């Protein structure tokens, strides 16, 4: 796996926050700024963008077909899932 170093600039507020964390952990910066931090950020941003793309797709589908389920139908379905019941998705309608 190719590894590359990327420099990062922190503003004063971020540096203050990092220094506070360093003091709490009594650890050096390298302890807090591990490869996991950007990996977590990248994973989060990827999921966010994928979700937004799904929202765009759903909105375009609604515009084209007019098919939808209303809030109470979706809420009832989600509540049943939360209660451990597996039921069919609500039927879409115009």
Backbone atoms as SQL, in Angstrom:
CREATE TABLE atoms (id INTEGER PRIMARY KEY, chain TEXT, resi INTEGER, resn TEXT, atom TEXT, x REAL, y REAL, z REAL);
INSERT INTO atoms VALUES
  (1, 'A', 1, 'UNK', 'N', 0.850, -1.182, 0.000),
  (2, 'A', 1, 'UNK', 'CA', 0.000, 0.000, 0.000),
  (3, 'A', 1, 'UNK', 'C', 0.892, 1.241, 0.000),
  (4, 'A', 2, 'UNK', 'N', 0.621, 2.138, -0.905),
  (5, 'A', 2, 'UNK', 'CA', 1.369, 3.379, -1.003),
  (6, 'A', 2, 'UNK', 'C', 0.925, 4.319, 0.114),
  (7, 'A', 3, 'UNK', 'N', 1.871, 4.856, 0.813),
  (8, 'A', 3, 'UNK', 'CA', 1.547, 5.818, 1.862),
  (9, 'A', 3, 'UNK', 'C', 2.106, 7.163, 1.467),
  (10, 'A', 4, 'UNK', 'N', 1.382, 8.202, 1.784),
  (11, 'A', 4, 'UNK', 'CA', 1.796, 9.546, 1.434),
  (12, 'A', 4, 'UNK', 'C', 1.533, 10.462, 2.620),
  (13, 'A', 5, 'UNK', 'N', 2.444, 11.352, 2.861),
  (14, 'A', 5, 'UNK', 'CA', 2.284, 12.329, 3.927),
  (15, 'A', 5, 'UNK', 'C', 1.598, 13.557, 3.361),
  (16, 'A', 6, 'UNK', 'N', 0.582, 14.017, 4.056),
  (17, 'A', 6, 'UNK', 'CA', -0.136, 15.226, 3.661),
  (18, 'A', 6, 'UNK', 'C', -0.096, 16.180, 4.845),
  (19, 'A', 7, 'UNK', 'N', 0.399, 17.395, 4.595),
  (20, 'A', 7, 'UNK', 'CA', 0.453, 18.362, 5.694),
  (21, 'A', 7, 'UNK', 'C', -0.925, 18.981, 5.893),
  (22, 'A', 8, 'UNK', 'N', -1.207, 19.364, 7.118),
  (23, 'A', 8, 'UNK', 'CA', -2.489, 19.961, 7.468),
  (24, 'A', 8, 'UNK', 'C', -2.225, 21.232, 8.254),
  (25, 'A', 9, 'UNK', 'N', -2.969, 22.260, 7.926),
  (26, 'A', 9, 'UNK', 'CA', -2.850, 23.513, 8.665),
  (27, 'A', 9, 'UNK', 'C', -4.051, 23.636, 9.591),
  (28, 'A', 10, 'UNK', 'N', -3.785, 24.000, 10.826),
  (29, 'A', 10, 'UNK', 'CA', -4.839, 24.199, 11.819),
  (30, 'A', 10, 'UNK', 'C', -4.925, 25.673, 12.161),
  (31, 'A', 11, 'UNK', 'N', -6.142, 26.173, 12.282),
  (32, 'A', 11, 'UNK', 'CA', -6.293, 27.558, 12.708),
  (33, 'A', 11, 'UNK', 'C', -6.121, 27.633, 14.227),
  (34, 'A', 12, 'UNK', 'N', -6.151, 28.841, 14.745),
  (35, 'A', 12, 'UNK', 'CA', -5.871, 29.048, 16.167),
  (36, 'A', 12, 'UNK', 'C', -6.866, 28.314, 17.064),
  (37, 'A', 13, 'UNK', 'N', -8.132, 28.315, 16.679),
  (38, 'A', 13, 'UNK', 'CA', -9.150, 27.643, 17.495),
  (39, 'A', 13, 'UNK', 'C', -8.914, 26.132, 17.518),
  (40, 'A', 14, 'UNK', 'N', -8.564, 25.564, 16.361),
  (41, 'A', 14, 'UNK', 'CA', -8.287, 24.129, 16.312),
  (42, 'A', 14, 'UNK', 'C', -7.036, 23.780, 17.123),
  (43, 'A', 15, 'UNK', 'N', -6.021, 24.633, 17.044),
  (44, 'A', 15, 'UNK', 'CA', -4.801, 24.377, 17.823),
  (45, 'A', 15, 'UNK', 'C', -5.086, 24.447, 19.319),
  (46, 'A', 16, 'UNK', 'N', -5.931, 25.381, 19.706),
  (47, 'A', 16, 'UNK', 'CA', -6.310, 25.481, 21.123),
  (48, 'A', 16, 'UNK', 'C', -7.021, 24.192, 21.553),
  (49, 'A', 17, 'UNK', 'N', -7.914, 23.710, 20.706),
  (50, 'A', 17, 'UNK', 'CA', -8.642, 22.478, 20.981),
  (51, 'A', 17, 'UNK', 'C', -7.676, 21.290, 21.065),
  (52, 'A', 18, 'UNK', 'N', -6.747, 21.188, 20.110),
  (53, 'A', 18, 'UNK', 'CA', -5.753, 20.112, 20.131),
  (54, 'A', 18, 'UNK', 'C', -4.882, 20.183, 21.384),
  (55, 'A', 19, 'UNK', 'N', -4.431, 21.384, 21.733),
  (56, 'A', 19, 'UNK', 'CA', -3.598, 21.531, 22.932),
  (57, 'A', 19, 'UNK', 'C', -4.354, 21.112, 24.185),
  (58, 'A', 20, 'UNK', 'N', -5.634, 21.418, 24.233),
  (59, 'A', 20, 'UNK', 'CA', -6.462, 21.006, 25.356),
  (60, 'A', 20, 'UNK', 'C', -6.515, 19.474, 25.430),
  (61, 'A', 21, 'UNK', 'N', -6.729, 18.829, 24.280),
  (62, 'A', 21, 'UNK', 'CA', -6.769, 17.366, 24.245),
  (63, 'A', 21, 'UNK', 'C', -5.422, 16.759, 24.618),
  (64, 'A', 22, 'UNK', 'N', -4.343, 17.368, 24.144),
  (65, 'A', 22, 'UNK', 'CA', -3.007, 16.880, 24.506),
  (66, 'A', 22, 'UNK', 'C', -2.841, 16.893, 26.020),
  (67, 'A', 23, 'UNK', 'N', -3.259, 18.006, 26.629),
  (68, 'A', 23, 'UNK', 'CA', -3.111, 18.138, 28.084),
  (69, 'A', 23, 'UNK', 'C', -3.957, 17.105, 28.820),
  (70, 'A', 24, 'UNK', 'N', -5.161, 16.859, 28.344),
  (71, 'A', 24, 'UNK', 'CA', -6.015, 15.869, 28.989),
  (72, 'A', 24, 'UNK', 'C', -5.430, 14.459, 28.886),
  (73, 'A', 25, 'UNK', 'N', -4.899, 14.150, 27.727),
  (74, 'A', 25, 'UNK', 'CA', -4.357, 12.807, 27.490),
  (75, 'A', 25, 'UNK', 'C', -2.922, 12.653, 27.970),
  (76, 'A', 26, 'UNK', 'N', -2.260, 13.792, 28.177),
  (77, 'A', 26, 'UNK', 'CA', -0.841, 13.780, 28.515),
  (78, 'A', 26, 'UNK', 'C', -0.070, 12.976, 27.460),
  (79, 'A', 27, 'UNK', 'N', -0.405, 13.227, 26.200),
  (80, 'A', 27, 'UNK', 'CA', 0.197, 12.525, 25.064),
  (81, 'A', 27, 'UNK', 'C', 0.648, 13.535, 24.018),
  (82, 'A', 28, 'UNK', 'N', 1.565, 13.147, 23.147),
  (83, 'A', 28, 'UNK', 'CA', 1.987, 14.040, 22.058),
  (84, 'A', 28, 'UNK', 'C', 0.930, 14.111, 20.950),
  (85, 'A', 29, 'UNK', 'N', 1.115, 15.078, 20.055),
  (86, 'A', 29, 'UNK', 'CA', 0.173, 15.280, 18.952),
  (87, 'A', 29, 'UNK', 'C', 0.020, 14.014, 18.120),
  (88, 'A', 30, 'UNK', 'N', 1.105, 13.305, 17.907),
  (89, 'A', 30, 'UNK', 'CA', 1.053, 12.109, 17.062),
  (90, 'A', 30, 'UNK', 'C', 0.118, 11.050, 17.635),
  (91, 'A', 31, 'UNK', 'N', -0.120, 11.083, 18.947),
  (92, 'A', 31, 'UNK', 'CA', -1.039, 10.136, 19.566),
  (93, 'A', 31, 'UNK', 'C', -2.480, 10.426, 19.147),
  (94, 'A', 32, 'UNK', 'N', -2.824, 11.725, 19.113),
  (95, 'A', 32, 'UNK', 'CA', -4.191, 12.108, 18.778),
  (96, 'A', 32, 'UNK', 'C', -4.438, 12.129, 17.274),
  (97, 'A', 33, 'UNK', 'N', -3.441, 12.519, 16.518),
  (98, 'A', 33, 'UNK', 'CA', -3.608, 12.657, 15.072),
  (99, 'A', 33, 'UNK', 'C', -3.113, 11.410, 14.368),
  (100, 'A', 34, 'UNK', 'N', -3.829, 10.334, 14.587),
  (101, 'A', 34, 'UNK', 'CA', -3.480, 9.049, 13.994),
  (102, 'A', 34, 'UNK', 'C', -4.111, 8.922, 12.613),
  (103, 'A', 35, 'UNK', 'N', -3.720, 7.938, 11.838),
  (104, 'A', 35, 'UNK', 'CA', -4.364, 7.716, 10.536),
  (105, 'A', 35, 'UNK', 'C', -5.856, 7.414, 10.657),
  (106, 'A', 36, 'UNK', 'N', -6.312, 7.030, 11.848),
  (107, 'A', 36, 'UNK', 'CA', -7.737, 6.723, 12.031),
  (108, 'A', 36, 'UNK', 'C', -8.594, 7.976, 11.894),
  (109, 'A', 37, 'UNK', 'N', -8.072, 9.125, 12.306),
  (110, 'A', 37, 'UNK', 'CA', -8.876, 10.357, 12.272),
  (111, 'A', 37, 'UNK', 'C', -9.286, 10.729, 10.849),
  (112, 'A', 38, 'UNK', 'N', -8.356, 10.860, 9.902),
  (113, 'A', 38, 'UNK', 'CA', -8.811, 11.176, 8.543),
  (114, 'A', 38, 'UNK', 'C', -9.613, 10.041, 7.916),
  (115, 'A', 39, 'UNK', 'N', -9.299, 8.805, 8.277),
  (116, 'A', 39, 'UNK', 'CA', -10.057, 7.668, 7.746),
  (117, 'A', 39, 'UNK', 'C', -11.510, 7.759, 8.195),
  (118, 'A', 40, 'UNK', 'N', -11.717, 8.074, 9.459),
  (119, 'A', 40, 'UNK', 'CA', -13.076, 8.229, 9.988),
  (120, 'A', 40, 'UNK', 'C', -13.783, 9.378, 9.290),
  (121, 'A', 41, 'UNK', 'N', -13.071, 10.493, 9.098),
  (122, 'A', 41, 'UNK', 'CA', -13.650, 11.645, 8.409),
  (123, 'A', 41, 'UNK', 'C', -14.040, 11.273, 6.980),
  (124, 'A', 42, 'UNK', 'N', -13.137, 10.592, 6.271),
  (125, 'A', 42, 'UNK', 'CA', -13.422, 10.205, 4.886),
  (126, 'A', 42, 'UNK', 'C', -14.610, 9.254, 4.812),
  (127, 'A', 43, 'UNK', 'N', -14.688, 8.306, 5.724),
  (128, 'A', 43, 'UNK', 'CA', -15.817, 7.372, 5.749),
  (129, 'A', 43, 'UNK', 'C', -17.131, 8.120, 5.991),
  (130, 'A', 44, 'UNK', 'N', -17.101, 9.055, 6.934),
  (131, 'A', 44, 'UNK', 'CA', -18.294, 9.838, 7.266),
  (132, 'A', 44, 'UNK', 'C', -18.743, 10.675, 6.075),
  (133, 'A', 45, 'UNK', 'N', -17.795, 11.350, 5.430),
  (134, 'A', 45, 'UNK', 'CA', -18.135, 12.182, 4.277),
  (135, 'A', 45, 'UNK', 'C', -18.664, 11.342, 3.113),
  (136, 'A', 46, 'UNK', 'N', -18.074, 10.165, 2.904),
  (137, 'A', 46, 'UNK', 'CA', -18.536, 9.276, 1.841),
  (138, 'A', 46, 'UNK', 'C', -19.978, 8.856, 2.095),
  (139, 'A', 47, 'UNK', 'N', -20.285, 8.447, 3.322),
  (140, 'A', 47, 'UNK', 'CA', -21.651, 8.040, 3.658),
  (141, 'A', 47, 'UNK', 'C', -22.627, 9.207, 3.507),
  (142, 'A', 48, 'UNK', 'N', -22.195, 10.393, 3.906),
  (143, 'A', 48, 'UNK', 'CA', -23.040, 11.577, 3.782),
  (144, 'A', 48, 'UNK', 'C', -23.357, 11.865, 2.315),
  (145, 'A', 49, 'UNK', 'N', -22.327, 11.816, 1.454),
  (146, 'A', 49, 'UNK', 'CA', -22.536, 12.092, 0.039),
  (147, 'A', 49, 'UNK', 'C', -23.378, 11.004, -0.630),
  (148, 'A', 50, 'UNK', 'N', -23.172, 9.752, -0.238),
  (149, 'A', 50, 'UNK', 'CA', -23.998, 8.661, -0.777),
  (150, 'A', 50, 'UNK', 'C', -25.453, 8.834, -0.359),
  (151, 'A', 51, 'UNK', 'N', -25.671, 9.239, 0.878),
  (152, 'A', 51, 'UNK', 'CA', -27.029, 9.489, 1.358),
  (153, 'A', 51, 'UNK', 'C', -27.673, 10.616, 0.555),
  (154, 'A', 52, 'UNK', 'N', -26.931, 11.709, 0.356),
  (155, 'A', 52, 'UNK', 'CA', -27.461, 12.845, -0.392),
  (156, 'A', 52, 'UNK', 'C', -27.776, 12.460, -1.835),
  (157, 'A', 53, 'UNK', 'N', -26.963, 11.601, -2.441),
  (158, 'A', 53, 'UNK', 'CA', -27.245, 11.131, -3.795),
  (159, 'A', 53, 'UNK', 'C', -28.539, 10.313, -3.806),
  (160, 'A', 54, 'UNK', 'N', -28.751, 9.509, -2.778),
  (161, 'A', 54, 'UNK', 'CA', -29.998, 8.755, -2.659),
  (162, 'A', 54, 'UNK', 'C', -31.195, 9.683, -2.516),
  (163, 'A', 55, 'UNK', 'N', -31.024, 10.762, -1.778),
  (164, 'A', 55, 'UNK', 'CA', -32.096, 11.748, -1.610),
  (165, 'A', 55, 'UNK', 'C', -32.421, 12.398, -2.953),
  (166, 'A', 56, 'UNK', 'N', -31.372, 12.779, -3.709),
  (167, 'A', 56, 'UNK', 'CA', -31.593, 13.370, -5.035),
  (168, 'A', 56, 'UNK', 'C', -32.340, 12.399, -5.958),
  (169, 'A', 57, 'UNK', 'N', -31.922, 11.150, -5.933),
  (170, 'A', 57, 'UNK', 'CA', -32.566, 10.132, -6.760),
  (171, 'A', 57, 'UNK', 'C', -34.032, 9.984, -6.378),
  (172, 'A', 58, 'UNK', 'N', -34.307, 9.920, -5.076),
  (173, 'A', 58, 'UNK', 'CA', -35.686, 9.784, -4.605),
  (174, 'A', 58, 'UNK', 'C', -36.521, 11.006, -4.991),
  (175, 'A', 59, 'UNK', 'N', -35.946, 12.200, -4.860),
  (176, 'A', 59, 'UNK', 'CA', -36.680, 13.421, -5.212),
  (177, 'A', 59, 'UNK', 'C', -36.986, 13.451, -6.710),
  (178, 'A', 60, 'UNK', 'N', -36.015, 13.062, -7.535),
  (179, 'A', 60, 'UNK', 'CA', -36.252, 13.018, -8.981),
  (180, 'A', 60, 'UNK', 'C', -37.315, 11.980, -9.328),
  (181, 'A', 61, 'UNK', 'N', -37.278, 10.841, -8.638),
  (182, 'A', 61, 'UNK', 'CA', -38.275, 9.801, -8.866),
  (183, 'A', 61, 'UNK', 'C', -39.674, 10.304, -8.490),
  (184, 'A', 62, 'UNK', 'N', -39.762, 11.023, -7.376),
  (185, 'A', 62, 'UNK', 'CA', -41.049, 11.588, -6.961),
  (186, 'A', 62, 'UNK', 'C', -41.562, 12.564, -8.012),
  (187, 'A', 63, 'UNK', 'N', -40.680, 13.435, -8.530),
  (188, 'A', 63, 'UNK', 'CA', -41.093, 14.398, -9.557),
  (189, 'A', 63, 'UNK', 'C', -41.594, 13.693, -10.812),
  (190, 'A', 64, 'UNK', 'N', -40.906, 12.617, -11.192),
  (191, 'A', 64, 'UNK', 'CA', -41.267, 11.931, -12.433),
  (192, 'A', 64, 'UNK', 'C', -42.527, 11.078, -12.300),
  (193, 'A', 65, 'UNK', 'N', -42.694, 10.403, -11.181),
  (194, 'A', 65, 'UNK', 'CA', -43.797, 9.438, -11.059),
  (195, 'A', 65, 'UNK', 'C', -44.931, 9.916, -10.161),
  (196, 'A', 66, 'UNK', 'N', -44.637, 10.764, -9.204),
  (197, 'A', 66, 'UNK', 'CA', -45.646, 11.188, -8.242),
  (198, 'A', 66, 'UNK', 'C', -45.907, 10.145, -7.162),
  (199, 'A', 67, 'UNK', 'N', -45.230, 8.996, -7.251),
  (200, 'A', 67, 'UNK', 'CA', -45.428, 7.935, -6.254),
  (201, 'A', 67, 'UNK', 'C', -44.696, 8.281, -4.965),
  (202, 'A', 68, 'UNK', 'N', -45.366, 8.037, -3.846),
  (203, 'A', 68, 'UNK', 'CA', -44.785, 8.348, -2.540),
  (204, 'A', 68, 'UNK', 'C', -45.531, 7.584, -1.450),
  (205, 'A', 69, 'UNK', 'N', -44.991, 7.616, -0.243),
  (206, 'A', 69, 'UNK', 'CA', -45.754, 7.217, 0.942),
  (207, 'A', 69, 'UNK', 'C', -45.667, 8.410, 1.885),
  (208, 'A', 70, 'UNK', 'N', -46.702, 8.622, 2.665),
  (209, 'A', 70, 'UNK', 'CA', -46.695, 9.811, 3.513),
  (210, 'A', 70, 'UNK', 'C', -45.978, 9.545, 4.837),
  (211, 'A', 71, 'UNK', 'N', -45.823, 10.605, 5.592),
  (212, 'A', 71, 'UNK', 'CA', -45.056, 10.542, 6.838),
  (213, 'A', 71, 'UNK', 'C', -45.619, 9.519, 7.810),
  (214, 'A', 72, 'UNK', 'N', -46.933, 9.489, 7.972),
  (215, 'A', 72, 'UNK', 'CA', -47.526, 8.560, 8.950),
  (216, 'A', 72, 'UNK', 'C', -47.296, 7.110, 8.538),
  (217, 'A', 73, 'UNK', 'N', -47.334, 6.820, 7.239),
  (218, 'A', 73, 'UNK', 'CA', -47.070, 5.461, 6.760),
  (219, 'A', 73, 'UNK', 'C', -45.613, 5.056, 7.032),
  (220, 'A', 74, 'UNK', 'N', -44.703, 5.956, 6.712),
  (221, 'A', 74, 'UNK', 'CA', -43.282, 5.679, 6.937),
  (222, 'A', 74, 'UNK', 'C', -42.983, 5.569, 8.426),
  (223, 'A', 75, 'UNK', 'N', -43.583, 6.449, 9.221),
  (224, 'A', 75, 'UNK', 'CA', -43.366, 6.440, 10.657),
  (225, 'A', 75, 'UNK', 'C', -43.858, 5.138, 11.286),
  (226, 'A', 76, 'UNK', 'N', -45.015, 4.685, 10.866),
  (227, 'A', 76, 'UNK', 'CA', -45.579, 3.426, 11.369),
  (228, 'A', 76, 'UNK', 'C', -44.652, 2.252, 11.020),
  (229, 'A', 77, 'UNK', 'N', -44.156, 2.237, 9.784),
  (230, 'A', 77, 'UNK', 'CA', -43.249, 1.174, 9.346),
  (231, 'A', 77, 'UNK', 'C', -41.956, 1.193, 10.167),
  (232, 'A', 78, 'UNK', 'N', -41.380, 2.383, 10.362),
  (233, 'A', 78, 'UNK', 'CA', -40.150, 2.494, 11.140),
  (234, 'A', 78, 'UNK', 'C', -40.366, 2.090, 12.593),
  (235, 'A', 79, 'UNK', 'N', -41.500, 2.458, 13.161),
  (236, 'A', 79, 'UNK', 'CA', -41.801, 2.089, 14.546),
  (237, 'A', 79, 'UNK', 'C', -41.907, 0.577, 14.687),
  (238, 'A', 80, 'UNK', 'N', -42.504, -0.082, 13.689),
  (239, 'A', 80, 'UNK', 'CA', -42.613, -1.542, 13.751),
  (240, 'A', 80, 'UNK', 'C', -41.231, -2.185, 13.706),
  (241, 'A', 81, 'UNK', 'N', -40.327, -1.628, 12.891),
  (242, 'A', 81, 'UNK', 'CA', -38.950, -2.137, 12.859),
  (243, 'A', 81, 'UNK', 'C', -38.266, -1.954, 14.213),
  (244, 'A', 82, 'UNK', 'N', -38.487, -0.791, 14.821),
  (245, 'A', 82, 'UNK', 'CA', -37.891, -0.513, 16.128),
  (246, 'A', 82, 'UNK', 'C', -38.409, -1.481, 17.187),
  (247, 'A', 83, 'UNK', 'N', -39.632, -1.957, 17.001),
  (248, 'A', 83, 'UNK', 'CA', -40.233, -2.906, 17.948),
  (249, 'A', 83, 'UNK', 'C', -39.891, -4.357, 17.617),
  (250, 'A', 84, 'UNK', 'N', -39.051, -4.550, 16.600),
  (251, 'A', 84, 'UNK', 'CA', -38.618, -5.895, 16.254),
  (252, 'A', 84, 'UNK', 'C', -39.528, -6.633, 15.291),
  (253, 'A', 85, 'UNK', 'N', -40.528, -5.954, 14.776),
  (254, 'A', 85, 'UNK', 'CA', -41.440, -6.576, 13.812),
  (255, 'A', 85, 'UNK', 'C', -40.913, -6.310, 12.397),
  (256, 'A', 86, 'UNK', 'N', -40.935, -7.334, 11.572),
  (257, 'A', 86, 'UNK', 'CA', -40.532, -7.156, 10.182),
  (258, 'A', 86, 'UNK', 'C', -41.800, -7.191, 9.337),
  (259, 'A', 87, 'UNK', 'N', -42.156, -6.028, 8.812),
  (260, 'A', 87, 'UNK', 'CA', -43.349, -5.942, 7.971),
  (261, 'A', 87, 'UNK', 'C', -42.939, -5.366, 6.619),
  (262, 'A', 88, 'UNK', 'N', -43.842, -5.463, 5.659),
  (263, 'A', 88, 'UNK', 'CA', -43.563, -4.948, 4.322),
  (264, 'A', 88, 'UNK', 'C', -43.452, -3.434, 4.340),
  (265, 'A', 89, 'UNK', 'N', -42.662, -2.942, 3.391),
  (266, 'A', 89, 'UNK', 'CA', -42.589, -1.494, 3.190),
  (267, 'A', 89, 'UNK', 'C', -43.977, -0.954, 2.864),
  (268, 'A', 90, 'UNK', 'N', -44.257, 0.280, 3.228),
  (269, 'A', 90, 'UNK', 'CA', -45.542, 0.868, 2.826),
  (270, 'A', 90, 'UNK', 'C', -45.614, 0.936, 1.302),
  (271, 'A', 91, 'UNK', 'N', -46.792, 0.747, 0.767),
  (272, 'A', 91, 'UNK', 'CA', -46.998, 0.820, -0.679),
  (273, 'A', 91, 'UNK', 'C', -46.988, 2.287, -1.127),
  (274, 'A', 92, 'UNK', 'N', -46.311, 2.538, -2.225),
  (275, 'A', 92, 'UNK', 'CA', -46.297, 3.887, -2.784),
  (276, 'A', 92, 'UNK', 'C', -47.608, 4.153, -3.503),
  (277, 'A', 93, 'UNK', 'N', -48.044, 5.410, -3.456),
  (278, 'A', 93, 'UNK', 'CA', -49.282, 5.823, -4.111),
  (279, 'A', 93, 'UNK', 'C', -49.149, 7.240, -4.576),
  (280, 'A', 94, 'UNK', 'N', -50.095, 7.675, -5.385),
  (281, 'A', 94, 'UNK', 'CA', -50.080, 9.069, -5.875),
  (282, 'A', 94, 'UNK', 'C', -50.929, 9.944, -4.978);
